[in-house]
């Protein structure tokens, strides 16, 4: 079962090293794996299982996500480049063990150039199945030698990034007494809510899944729920935290926001990043944006540590450095008179230039960290 490579022209246009289309008629698998940059090491990034409207939409998503993983892994100081996988289909209907094993065989066929993990629509149990046919699946269960649910440290990293943004804006690294609006209370948003409550914050939430909201409010009665994201962004918030799918910060949302800080776990929050884009509009409005790929790197730190024989305390200590990295980026943005998104990209570029290329690790061997 050999992967089929997309045309050289498209790879060049997208700026990726390799894009692989994966099909398996016996299981119905249709997937794409994108490797953006492997200067620092094998591409590392989760596999998203999503009912894309078309192959073009799936391709656009995996190219964007894998590019963001290059920056995320570089800023996090990991020996990994940027990679991502997407599986086309409804995970509630189309996901089967046979399909996941077929996907694992494609991952294995890349010879370690791509290391996968959980993402939207995939879970620890899924990585256990993918791992039956590849050595390069992380985010597996502790029973299978894995790190477990990566949302644990993703949420912790977002919380550290939010503390750093609070330090930058208000002079204190705490959310105590602040009102934080959380859009999306799934795996990451739920854990982030709990950490904010422990820190003394007031929390307002919304989610497209009403059951998730009801469960959270039942567990934490002080949490207030609103109907939808439109209502949430109109709230008198100190911090707005997008924790669902990407594209959360479009022009309309940015203009409606009353928050002083945006910091959340969702990927690709900015609809447009260039001149005149939403990053600049946030800056014009005096809203401090903590770049998503910087603050949500806790999950990738967690699964990367799995390759070295997982140690939660070691991974948690490394995730705690997101506080320092976020503060560095926000201060650099002010000093260089650029948006935090630009400052974070520059930091990633400097680390890639200084750190690569690095030798890849043979199967079963681990570099000391």
N, C-alpha and C positions, 0 to 999 in steps of 0.2 A: 504494500500500500504506500505509494510514493506521493509526497506532496506536490502540488502543481504551483509553480511560481508565477506570480503576476508579471506583466510585461516590464521590461527594463525601463521603458519610458515612464510608466507610472511610479515606479520605485524612485527614479531620479526626481520626478516632479514633487513627490511627497517628502523627499529628503531622508528616506528610510534605507537601511542596509538590505532588508529582506522582508518581503510580504508573501505569506504562504496561504493559499486557499486549500481547505481540507474538505473532502467529501467522501462519504462512505454510504453507498446505496443500501447496504444491508441493514443499517441502523437508522438511516435518515439523517446522519450527521451532515451539517453544513457549518463550517467554521472558518475563521480567519485568524492567523497568528501574525503579528507585526513586530519586527525588531527594528527599533529606531536607531540606536547607537550602542555599540558594545565596547567602547573604548576603555571603560572601567572594569569590564567583566561581562559575564553572561546577562542577557536581558532578563529582568525580573519584573513581573506584574501579573495581576490576577486574570482570571477568565470570567467574562461576563456572559450570562445566558439570558437573552432578551429577544422578544418577538419583534425584531426589526421589520419595518414595512418593506424593505428592499435590501438587496445585496449592496447597493451603492450606499445606503444609509449605514449599514453595518461597517462597510469599509471606511467611511468617513469617521465613524466613531472609534474604530480600533487604531486608525492612524493618529488621531488626536490624543487618545488615551496613552498610547505607547510613547508618543513624544513627551507627554507630561511626566511619564515614568522616568525618562532619562534625567530630567531636572530633579525630580523628587529623590531618586536614588543618589544623585550627585550631592545635593544639598544635605542629605542625611548622612553622608560620609560612607556610603556602602560601596563594596567592590562589585557593583552591578551596573549594567546599562539599562536602557529602557526597552521593555517589551510588554505586550498585552495580547490577550486572546479574546475572541468573541464567538459565541455559539448562537446561531440563528434559530429561534423557536420559542415557544412558550414553555418555561421551565416546569410549570404545573401540569402540562399535558405531554410534552415531548421528551422530557428527561427520562432516560432509562439507564440502568447499569451498563448495558451493552454499548449505548451511545457514548457514555463517559469513558469506557475502556477504549473505544475506537479513537476518541479524542486523545487519550493518553498515549496511544501508539504514535500519533502524529507528533506529539510533544517529544517523545523518545527519539523519533526519527531525526530530530534536529541536533542530536548528539550533545545536548547540554548547552546549546546556544540560548535556549529559552527555559526559564524556570517559572512554573505557574503557581497559582494560589487562588484563594476564594475572591469573588467579587460579587456584584449584584446578580442575584439569581443562582449563585453557587455557594455551597456551605461545606463545613468540615467533612460531613459524611460523603459529599461528592468528591472531595479531594482524596479521601481514602480509596474510593473506587478508581479515580483517575490514576492514583499511585500504584494500582495493581499492574499497570502496563507501562509505567515510566518511573525512572529514578528521580525525575525532576518536578515532582509535585510536592509543594509545601502547604502549610495550613492544614495538615492532617490532624487526626485526633491524637491525644496523648497515648492512647492504647496502641496506635500505629507508629509511635515514635515522633509524633508531630507536636506543634506548638498549640494546637487548638484554635479557637475562634480569634481571628486577628482583630476583631472589633474592640477587644479589650484594650490593646495599646493604641489603636487608632483613636479611640475616644480620649484616652489619657494624653496623647500627643496634642489633640485639638485643645484640650483643657489647658495644657502648658502654653500653647500658642496664644490662647485667649488671655491667660495671666500676663504674658509678655506684652500683649497689646494694651492691656489695662495699665501696666507699668509705664508704657510709653505715653499713653494719653492722659492718665490721671495720677501717675506718680506712685502707684501702689500695685503690687502684683496679686491682686485679689479681686473677685467679683462680688464680694460681700456687699449687700445693699443695692446691687445693680440689677436691672431688669433685663433678662436675656430671652430673646425669642428664638425658638428652635423649630425650624421647618424640617420635618422628617424625624420620627422617633422610632426608627428601626433599630438595627443592631448597634449602630454608633450613637445615634441620637438619644436612645434610652440610657445608655451608660453615661453619656455626657451630662444628661439631666441630673443623674444621681450625684455626679461629682460637683456640679454647680450648686445643688441643694446643700451638700456638705460644706461648701465654701461660703454659704450664706446668701446666695443669689435668689432672686425671684425669677421664676421660670414660666414662660407662656409658650404653648406648643400648638402645632397643627400637623396633620398627616393625611394623606389621601386614604389611608386605611383607618376607618373609625374604630376598629377593634383595638388597634395598637394604642390609640389615644385613650380609649376607655380603660385599658389595662394599666397604662402608666398613671392615670389620674387616680385609679383605685388604689394603687400602691403608694402614691404620693399625693394626698389630698390638697396640698398647698399649690400644686401645679394647676395653672389655669389653661383651658383649651379654647381656641377660636376656630371658626369654621374652615378657613382656608388661608393660603399664603397671602392673598390680597388683604385680608383682614389683619394678618400678622404684621406685614410691613407698614401698615398704618398705625400700629400700636406705638405708644411712647416707650421706645426701647432704648437701652444703652448699648446693647450688642445684638446684632442679627446673625444667626448661625444656620446657614443652609447645610443640611445633612442628608439630602435625598439625591436625585439625579442632577446632572450638570445643567448649565444654562440658567442658573438661578438669578444671575445679576444682569438683566437686560436694562435698557434705557428707562423703561417705565418704572421698574422696581427701584432702580437707583434714585430716580427723581422723587419717589414716594417715601423712601426710607427716612426715618427720623433717628436712627441709631448713630452712635459715634464710631462704632467698630463693626466690621464684618469679619467673622471668623468661624468657619465651619468645616465639616469633614467631606462634603461633596466634592467630586472632581470637576474640573473645567467649569468653574462657577461663572467666569467672565464670558459673556456672549461675544464681545469684541475686545481685543487687547491693544491694538495699534493706536496710531494718532487719532484722537477724537473718540476713542473707544470708552467702554464702561469703566476701565481702570482709571482713566484720566478724569472721567466725570465724578467718580467717587472722590478723587483727590480734590477736585474743584469744590465739591460740597463739604469738604472738611471731614470726610469719613475715612477712617484708617482701615485699610484692607490688609488682612493677614493672608498672604498667598496660600491657596488651598494645597498645592503640592508640597509646601513647606510644613504646614501644621498637621496635615493628615498622614504624615510619613510613619507614624507609629506602627501601623499595620505591616508595612513592608519591612520595617526594622524587625518586627516580631518574626515574620516568616523567613527573613534572611538568617536570623539567628538559628533557625531550625537546621540549616545546612551545616552548622558547626556543633550540633549536639545541644538541643535547646535548653537554655537557662533563663527562666522568667526574670529573675532579679537582674541579670546582666542586660537583657533586652529592655527592661524597664529603666535602668540607669541610662542606657543610650537614648531611649525615647525622651527622657527628661531634658536632654540637651536641646530639644526643639524650643524650649524657652529661650535659651541663649541665641540660637540661630534666628529665631523670629525677632528678638530685640536687635540683633546685628543688622538684619535686613531693614527693619523700620528706621533705624538710625541712619543707615547708609542711604536710604531713599531720601530722607530729609537733607542729608549732607550733599548729595549729588543732585538734588532738585529733580527727582524722577519718581515715578510711582513705585510702590513696593513690589509690584509684579516685575517691573524692569530690574529693580535692585536684586530680587531673588534670582532672576535669569542670569544676571551678571555673576552672582556668586556661584551658581551652578557651572557656568562656562569656565570660570577661573579654576574650579576644582577638577573639572574634566581635563583641562589643559595641563594642570599640574600633576594629576594622578595617573594618567593613562599613557600607553596601554599597560595593563597588568596581566600576568600569566593566569590563565584559567586553571581551576583546580580539577585534577582527575577525580573520577568517581570514587567516593570513599575517603578522600583526603581533605583536610580542612586547614585553613590558615588560622593561626592564633589571632584572637581579637582582644 
